[in-house]
Amino acid sequence: MIKLKINKKQYRAEEGRRIIDFCREKGIEIASLCDHWDFASSNGEKGQADSGVCRLCMIKAGEAGQEKKLAPACRLKAREGLEIITEDAEIANLRRINLELLFADHFGLCANCVRNGDCELQRLAQKYDIDEERFSPASSELESRQELDLLFDKMSRRVIDDKNPCISKDSEKCIKCRRCVRICRDFQSVEAYSFHGKGVKSDVGTEYNAPLECTYCGQCTTVCPTAALTEKSDIGKLLKAMNDPEKMVVIQTAPSIRVALGEEFGMVPGAVVTGKMVTALREMGADLVFDTNLGADLTIMEEAAELVQRVKHKDKPLPLFTSCCSAWVLFLERYYPEFLDHLSTCRSPQMMMGSLIKNYWAEKNSLEPARVFAASVMPCISKKYEIQRPEFIRKGVNDLDCVITTRELGRLLREREVDFGQLKDSEFDPALGIATSAGAIFGTSGGVMEAALRTAYHFITDKEAENVIFSKVRGEEGVRTAEFTIGSLRLRTKIVHGLANARKVMESMKKGERDFDFLEVLACPNGCIGGGGQPVPTSPSIRARRAAAIYNLDEKMELRRSHENPIIEELYDKFLISPGSRKAEKYLHTSYYPHMFDKF
């Protein structure tokens, strides 16, 4: 630990820590459009090469009694005796100039942008009194042929990529901050994006502007400071169904939505808005609102049975991999297909719910599946890809018709001028709306494992665990291990979030290192609470508050084990027969296959 001064106040800090990270921790704001909270631990050579490109985090630093010189806070490291000024007239003017340069190369039209009011570039422009409209092509006064030629040249270089099912890119809104490059390369190890070209022809995107082909985790959209990268919106598809009198619109909502949606309306991270969310969906036009937590309970019933079967009878290889994260499944299919026989055949919770809605529930209510429009609200962008997989289309009818993200739902409710904070609470529809807290904790890293252990304990011992909390699987580390003795069985578990961490585990497995029986992988930071479709901004502290809210919900609920859910009991009694039955295999399981990148 060393001593340093920031804005004349003395602090103690770890030597070598980045100043921008330390200031964020202490609540000292430093402007930046290329750095991000999640890059605090990414100080490798490649990460450093992508730091400091926006030059907005310039501060003044120097030793005591010496002249303070300008330096980027994202590259400056804490050292003994350092004195720092984070804001003065010169620094503010420098940031103002840099912001104007960014806006001059940014395709404006803020009023029509999906990130209007939620854009980091726009927020900084307002803070430093930049008139962004002055740089909008719509309001530009082109006084010469040269200016006109420059505008046409700029528009001719514009690249709009929407040829994949999940993510849209608009190159003219890109400020070349390289955040997408870093998150995709350093945290997901996919490297779908790169920086290429020189001068005015430089670009951040895919090589040769090829269509984006990745796992569609969507983390690039959460760190993008503008609307250069956004989820492909399915709001129009949902509204069309709601306006069709022939359609029965059924919407399901994922566990983590209820602790994140409030942020879209200015509420604190972790605010639980379950009842208001259900009311809003009904007022918007949903005929029925179901809880995806029930699908999570079903996933646990099937996955726990599959785990016990593999551990006891060793009829299929161990370790068993969870399959609820569609980005992780796609990652495995594309990069490690040799391990697909380790992947649970269980559908994800949303696809189990979709199957139940279009088959069990529709049949029970004498409805043709094609007449039912099934939609879901998900924290995840790759779920948009998942519903288009051919194995989830039965007789020409999709098990799920549409996925919108938390951000899309927030945007839609604001467009409808819904006063979200004043909505009364209402309950999920009971037919498929009763769920346990085991389903709720699916929203955070370790939650799938813990929920599975609660039911696996019952399947193995025919008793209930004295304590439903398996605290060893909880935590924020990217890779965690925990071992349990259940009856006469020893169960070794591993919990992973982030695809770069998953790659490390897979590479160790290729070397023969298989010191675990059950592996949970969620592609996004801290799991679904940090999903690619969740509200922005996101940071470790925001995700921690969302996770705390989910665990708080778990503690307050009466039903905390999936096998205790009365709807689950009814489903198996009247429709599915038993976990792992032929009927359960037909409606709740799927198959996976190695394949090359898709061409949309």
URFEN-V19458 format. One record per backbone hydrogen bond with DSSP energy under -1.0 kcal/mol. NH is the residue of the N-H (numbers start at 1). CO is the residue of the C=O. Records with the same first field share a line. If there is no record, write none. Layout:
# URFEN-V19458
NH->CO / CO
This chain:
# URFEN-V19458
2->13
4->11
5->82
6->9
7->84
9->6
11->4
13->2
16->78
17->14
19->76
20->73
22->18
23->19
24->20
25->21
26->22
27->24
28->23
39->36
40->37
42->39
43->41
48->44
49->45
51->48
59->71
60->85
61->69
62->83
66->63
69->61
71->59
73->57
75->72
76->72
78->17
81->3
82->79
83->62
84->5
85->60
92->88
93->89
94->90
95->91
96->92
97->93
98->94
99->95
100->96
101->97
102->98
103->99
104->100
106->103
107->172
112->109
113->110
116->113
118->115
120->225
123->119
124->120
125->121
126->122
127->123
128->124
130->125
132->130
134->131
135->132
136->133
139->136
148->144
149->145
150->146
151->147
152->148
153->149
154->150
155->151
156->152
157->153
158->155
161->169
168->230
169->161
170->228
171->159
173->170
174->171
182->178
183->179
184->180
185->181
186->182
190->184
194->205
196->203
201->198
202->199
203->196
205->194
209->206
210->207
221->218
223->219
224->220
230->168
232->166
238->234
239->235
240->236
241->237
242->238
243->239
244->241
247->244
248->371
250->373
251->288
252->375
253->290
254->377
257->254
260->257
261->257
263->260
264->261
265->262
266->263
267->262
270->259
271->268
273->258
277->273
278->274
279->275
280->276
281->277
282->278
283->279
284->280
286->281
287->249
288->249
290->251
292->253
294->291
296->292
297->293
298->294
299->295
300->296
301->297
302->298
303->299
304->300
305->301
306->302
307->303
308->304
309->305
310->306
311->307
312->308
313->309
314->310
320->517
321->342
322->519
329->325
330->326
331->327
332->328
333->329
334->330
335->331
336->332
339->336
340->337
342->339
343->340
344->321
347->588
352->348
353->349
354->350
355->351
356->352
357->353
358->354
359->355
361->356
362->357
363->359
364->360
365->361
366->363
367->362
371->368
373->248
375->250
376->402
377->252
378->404
384->381
386->382
387->383
388->385
389->386
392->389
393->390
394->397
397->394
399->392
401->374
402->374
404->376
407->533
409->405
410->406
411->407
412->408
413->409
414->410
415->411
416->412
417->414
418->413
420->418
422->419
423->420
429->289
437->559
440->436
441->437
442->439
443->440
444->441
445->526
447->444
450->446
451->447
452->448
453->449
454->450
455->451
456->452
457->453
459->455
460->456
461->457
462->458
473->470
474->471
480->495
482->493
484->491
486->489
489->486
491->484
493->482
494->518
495->480
496->520
497->478
498->522
500->187
502->498
503->499
504->500
505->501
506->502
507->503
508->504
509->505
510->506
512->509
513->508
517->492
518->492
519->320
520->494
522->496
527->524
529->443
530->527
531->528
533->379
534->531
543->539
544->540
545->541
546->542
547->543
548->544
549->545
550->546
551->547
552->548
553->549
554->550
555->551
556->552
557->553
564->561
565->562
569->565
570->566
571->567
572->568
573->569
574->570
575->571
576->571
577->572
578->576
581->578
585->581
586->582
587->583
588->584
590->345
